[in-house]
Amino acid sequence: MSPAPNDVIEALLNDAPDLLRWSGAVARKLRSFNIALEGKSSGNANTDALTLADLTVQELVVAGLRDRSPILRECRIEAEEENGDLGAFREDGELTIALDPIDGTKQFRDRTGNGYSVMLHLRTRDDVLFSLVYCPEDGPTGSWTMAYGDTLKCGPDDLSVSAQKCLEAMPNIQSSNRPDSRKIYLIGFQKNDAANAEKVTAAGLEGFPPDETPGSIYPLLATGEFGGSLIHSPNIYDYPVSMQIARLLGGDSVWVHNGEPVHFEETWMDDRASMLRLPGIVATADSPEKLKILVDLARDWNPVRYVD
């Protein structure tokens, strides 16, 4: 029998903040060394970047999830890399914990910005139930983004208290006084990210390819600095956090070819990048109006990620 979702969320609320804060500190330290690795060959630099920090952080977080709360072992686990004691978790669990040890690895590796993050989420086949994102170098002390139930929080870390206490004290984001941004993040279109971002701008929004996005999309979306994203075949380790944030804000995440809400029953293995992905192009926005613009624009774009 699978554990109750609320019990798993409670365990993650208790255990995950410390794990992500500690892992973020390790990543920040490792970043000062030459830790680039080879291993992915999709042809896209944002996808293919891999470092020793990815492997180290995943090892630490997976071990922590394994050891801190026995209930977490009753979930499936999906992790972007292949290391860690992944076999300690149930292969047939109805709840899935997904982990991206370093989201934004290219920026992390090349030291071109501080928008990288350590992140995890909990989901079913249809919905995302809990998300936690820690950006170790976003501001002087790092920052948190957290979502569950009807709670959405985003703000600076406070290293004078435990990570859990910091998140407990952080106020909820209120949609009523959150900025209404028309900025849209694009990624996954291979060499066409910039060109497609221009098409988004021409359609009445403001498109931003990865290299022009000023940080991690998750705090940007939560705080209203960005209004959504348009992603070709998003991976299932990081993208779902955006889906949960958008839904909490009154928007949604849908496939552009049919406008239907995204679910996780259909995935494919991208062998070039060694990661699981959703098929097609996914639009995410914090309002139905922005979502319609993105769906109408990209409805007939090529749903195949690799055309060679």
Secondary structure, 3 states (H helix, E strand, C coil): CCCCHHHHHHHHHHHHHHHHHHHHHHHHHHCCCCCEECCCCCCCHHHHCEEHHHHHHHHHHHHHHHHHCHHHHHCEEEECCCCCCHHHCCCCCCCEEEEEEEECHHHHHHCCCCCCEEEEEEECCCCEEEEEEEECCCCCCCEEEEEECCEEEEEECCCCCCHHHHHHHCCECCHHHCCCCCEEEEECCHHHHHHHHHHHHHCCCEEECHHHCCCCHHHHHHHCCCCEEEEECCECCCHHHHHHHHHHCCCEEEECCCCCECCCCCCEEECCCCEEECCCEEEEECCHHHHHHHHHHHCCCCCCCCCC
